[in-house]
Structures are given as structure tokens and as C-alpha cells.
């Protein structure tokens, strides 16, 4: 076997081993954002998150932090990851302005996803503008995070990137509620009635997979990230609505890119059927 082929197969094997054997750890986002901001250079900005509270130390010292750049040079195709398996249904939901983002939280069981045989239930979704993850260093206009958890609070996040173009249908349904968020206190919630997660369109079976962290304090590591490869579209008006609703420091609420630190990043794509 040629050395180059051996090294390639070895690296793919290590990536597969990583994806199928890593055990995520318990993680929980901070709901109250008054202690941190997205203002670079400020005392509470992203470069100082790890210094603000002892329990936030991973933000500064962690080695598996998110977001990252999804570079073609680093990504390895891993067919064994398989298609992203999900099963969602409509359930009652509320919208909340958390100051640093707009969140939709489901009050009842609404289904979820399976990763390596483990079920992760969908709990909430929220938006970041501009996108937190980049592809080949290109930052997009918006990123949606669908946050899932197991019964013992292990976390998996599905991320969808958006560029400016046609309006996003799911956001279009939420626009009237997002407008209300500007005048609502952080503790208040707006009832949305039944919201179907299936209305969030992914549009592709291809996805990136890597192990990372929460992108807000406490930046807990062990989060399974799935970033959909297809970049969808959102209107400039919809992006502006989300920015106007949050606090001034969070109009641009994307955490800076973090070091990859030699982590494997997989790309799943269906095998081509040979005729």
C-alpha cells in the first residue's frame, strides 16, 4: 500500500473513531446575558468571557471551542456518519428575548434527532447574526441553532447558515412575534401556539460534524455539532428584525472563530450510486 494512501485511510479511520466514540458532557446555556457582551475590546467582550466567572473558564482555556471555520482543506468525507435522522411534530412554543438573541422554546415534547443511536430532544432554537461558523473563511448573514438535549442534558446542535436572498419561510411566520420582542422585558414570553420544527427547512442531506462547545458562556465543551452544508437564504429585512429586537451590544451576536486544535471535522454526503 502506498504511504499516501495509508495515511489517508488512517486519518479517516481516526475521524470515524472520534465521531463514534466521543461522549458528550452535560452542558447548559446561560439565559441571563447581563454579565457578557459581544463588544470586542470591552471588559465583558468575547476575549474576556473566560475571566468573568470561574465556571466560564472554558471560554478562555478550552481546546474544543466553537465556532470554527469549516475549511475544505481540513474536512474529511465520512460516509459512515449516515443521514441525519430526525422526527419532529408540532408542539406549543413561546418566544423570548434573551437580550443577546431571540429564542423559540418548546413547552412540550416535539421530537428530536438521533446521533450514534442516542436520542436528543429538541428544546429550543435561536439565531446569530452574522453567522458564527464560516465555510472557507466566508461568514454568512445569519445562523440558526436548533438545540437538542438528552434526558441527562447532553447537547447536540444543528446549525443552518443563511445568505441574503429570498425570505426564509419559517422566519416569515415569526416576524410579527419578533417585532413584539423589542418592547418586551427579558423575563416575558410571547405564546406562539403550535410551532412545527419541520417548518425549519434544511434543504440538504449533506452536513459537517465535529465536537465543540456552546458558543455563549459557559462555553461548555462536549457539544455535538451538525452544520448543514447547504446555505439557505434570508431577506435583509428579516435579519434586521432580529438585530433590532435584541440589546444594542448584541446586534452583531456572533462569537469570533476559535482554534481548531487538530480536531477532525467530518462531512457526510450520500454515496453516488453507480449505474
C-alpha positions in Angstrom: 0.0 0.0 0.0 1.4 3.4 -0.9 2.3 5.6 2.1 0.0 8.4 1.0 -3.0 6.1 0.7 -2.1 4.5 4.1 -2.0 8.0 5.8 -5.3 8.9 4.2 -7.1 5.8 5.3 -5.6 6.1 8.8 -6.8 9.7 9.1 -10.3 8.7 8.0 -10.3 5.8 10.5 -9.3 8.2 13.3 -12.1 10.6 12.3 -14.6 7.8 12.3 -13.4 6.5 15.7 -13.7 10.0 17.1 -17.2 10.6 15.9 -18.5 7.2 17.2 -16.7 7.0 20.5 -16.7 10.6 21.9 -19.1 11.0 24.8 -20.6 14.5 25.1 -20.8 16.1 28.5 -23.6 17.9 30.3 -24.0 21.5 29.2 -26.4 24.4 29.6 -26.5 27.8 28.1 -26.6 30.9 30.3 -30.0 32.6 30.0 -29.1 35.9 31.5 -26.7 37.9 29.4 -26.1 41.0 31.5 -22.6 39.7 32.5 -21.3 39.3 29.0 -21.4 41.2 25.7 -20.3 40.8 22.1 -18.4 44.2 22.0 -14.8 43.4 21.1 -12.4 45.3 23.3 -14.9 45.8 26.2 -14.3 44.4 29.6 -17.2 41.9 29.0 -16.4 41.1 25.4 -15.7 37.7 23.9 -12.0 37.8 24.6 -12.7 38.2 28.3 -15.6 35.7 28.8 -13.3 33.1 30.4 -12.2 35.6 33.0 -15.6 36.8 34.1 -16.7 33.8 36.2 -14.8 30.7 37.4 -17.4 28.5 35.8 -16.8 30.2 32.4 -13.1 29.3 32.3 -13.6 27.1 29.3 -14.4 30.2 27.2 -10.7 31.1 27.5 -8.9 27.9 28.2 -10.9 25.3 26.4 -9.4 23.3 23.5 -12.7 22.2 21.8 -14.4 25.6 21.4 -16.9 26.7 18.9 -17.5 28.2 16.3 -14.9 27.1 13.8 -14.1 27.6 10.2 -15.2 24.6 8.1 -12.4 24.6 5.6 -12.2 22.3 2.6 -8.5 21.7 3.5 -9.4 20.2 6.9 -12.8 18.4 6.2 -12.8 14.7 5.5 -15.7 12.9 3.9 -17.0 10.2 6.3 -19.9 8.2 4.7 -20.2 6.2 7.9 -21.8 9.1 9.7 -25.0 8.3 7.8 -28.0 10.5 7.1 -29.2 12.8 9.9 -32.2 11.0 11.4 -34.9 13.3 12.8 -38.5 13.0 13.8 -40.4 16.2 14.7 -44.0 17.1 15.4 -45.9 20.4 16.3 -46.0 21.4 19.9 -46.8 24.6 22.0 -43.9 27.1 22.0 -43.1 30.5 23.3 -40.7 33.3 22.1 -38.4 35.1 24.4 -36.0 37.9 24.0 -32.9 36.8 25.9 -31.1 40.1 25.3 -28.3 38.5 23.3 -30.6 36.6 21.0 -34.3 35.7 20.2 -35.3 32.2 21.3 -38.2 29.9 20.5 -38.7 27.4 23.3 -40.9 24.4 23.1 -43.1 23.7 26.2 -44.0 20.2 25.2 -42.3 17.2 23.6 -41.7 18.0 19.9 -39.4 15.2 18.8 -35.7 15.3 18.0 -32.7 13.7 16.3 -30.7 10.5 16.7 -26.9 10.6 16.7 -25.0 7.3 17.1 -28.1 5.7 18.5 -28.7 8.4 21.1 -31.9 10.4 21.1 -31.6 14.2 21.5 -34.9 16.0 22.1 -35.4 19.5 20.5 -35.6 22.1 23.3 -35.2 25.5 21.6 -33.8 27.4 18.6 -32.3 30.8 18.3 -30.4 33.0 15.7 -27.0 34.6 15.4 -26.2 37.4 13.0 -23.8 37.3 11.3 -23.2 33.5 11.2 -20.9 32.1 13.8 -19.5 29.2 11.7 -17.8 30.0 8.4 -17.1 27.9 5.3 -13.7 28.5 3.8 -13.5 31.7 5.9 -16.7 33.1 4.4 -19.1 34.4 7.0 -22.8 34.4 6.1 -25.6 36.8 7.2 -27.4 34.5 9.7 -27.1 31.2 11.5 -29.9 29.3 13.2 -29.2 26.9 16.0 -31.6 24.1 16.9 -30.5 23.0 20.4 -31.2 19.4 21.4 -30.6 17.6 24.7 -30.7 14.0 26.0 -32.6 13.2 29.2 -29.3 13.6 31.1 -28.7 17.1 29.5 -26.0 16.2 26.9 -26.3 18.6 24.0 -26.3 18.4 20.2 -26.9 21.5 18.0 -28.0 21.6 14.4 -26.8 24.8 12.6 -28.2 26.2 9.4 -26.4 29.1 7.6 -28.2 31.8 5.5 -27.1 34.3 2.9 -29.1 37.4 1.8 -31.7 36.5 -0.8 -35.3 35.3 -0.8 -37.1 35.5 2.6 -36.9 32.4 4.9 -40.4 30.9 5.2 -40.1 29.9 8.8 -38.9 33.4 9.8 -41.7 34.9 7.8 -44.2 33.1 10.1 -42.4 34.5 13.1 -41.9 38.1 12.0 -44.9 39.6 13.9 -43.8 38.0 17.1 -40.2 39.1 16.6 -41.4 42.7 16.2 -43.1 42.4 19.7 -39.8 41.4 21.2 -38.4 44.9 21.0 -40.7 46.2 23.7 -40.8 43.1 26.0 -38.8 42.6 29.1 -36.4 39.7 29.2 -38.5 37.7 31.6 -41.6 38.0 29.4 -42.6 35.3 27.0 -44.9 35.5 24.0 -47.0 32.5 23.4 -46.8 31.2 19.8 -49.3 28.4 19.9 -48.3 25.3 18.0 -45.0 25.5 16.2 -43.8 22.7 13.9 -40.0 22.3 13.8 -40.4 20.7 10.3 -41.1 24.2 9.0 -37.4 24.9 9.5 -36.1 23.8 6.1 -32.6 22.3 5.8 -32.6 21.6 2.1 -29.7 19.1 2.0 -28.6 15.8 3.3 -25.0 16.9 3.4 -23.7 18.1 6.7 -20.5 18.8 8.7 -19.9 17.1 12.1 -17.5 17.9 14.8 -17.2 18.1 18.6 -17.2 21.6 20.0 -18.8 23.8 22.7 -21.6 26.2 23.4 -20.9 29.5 21.7 -22.1 31.5 24.7 -20.9 31.3 28.3 -20.2 29.0 30.0 -18.8 27.7 26.6 -19.1 24.1 27.9 -17.4 21.5 25.7 -18.6 18.2 24.5 -21.4 19.6 22.2 -22.0 17.5 19.1 -22.3 20.0 16.2 -24.0 19.3 12.9 -23.8 22.1 10.4 -26.0 21.7 7.3 -23.8 22.1 4.1 -26.5 23.9 2.0 -26.5 27.6 2.6 -30.2 28.8 2.6 -31.5 32.4 2.0 -33.0 35.0 4.3 -34.1 38.6 3.4 -32.2 41.6 4.7 -35.4 42.8 6.3 -35.6 39.5 8.4 -32.0 39.9 9.5 -32.6 43.5 10.5 -35.7 42.4 12.5 -33.7 40.1 14.6 -30.9 42.6 15.1 -33.3 45.4 16.2 -35.1 43.2 18.7 -32.0 42.3 20.8 -29.9 44.6 23.0 -27.6 47.1 21.3 -24.4 45.2 22.1 -25.9 42.0 20.6 -27.0 43.4 17.2 -23.9 41.5 15.9 -24.1 38.4 18.2 -21.5 36.1 16.6 -18.7 34.8 18.7 -15.3 35.1 17.0 -13.8 31.9 15.4 -12.0 29.5 17.7 -8.9 27.4 17.1 -9.5 24.0 15.6 -6.7 22.4 17.6 -6.4 19.4 15.3 -9.9 18.3 15.7 -11.3 16.1 13.0 -14.2 17.6 11.0 -16.3 15.2 9.0 -18.5 15.8 6.0 -21.3 13.4 5.3 -22.6 13.2 1.8 -24.6 10.4 0.3 -22.7 7.9 -1.8 -23.2 8.2 -5.5 -25.0 5.2 -7.0 -23.0 3.7 -9.8 -25.1 2.6 -12.8 
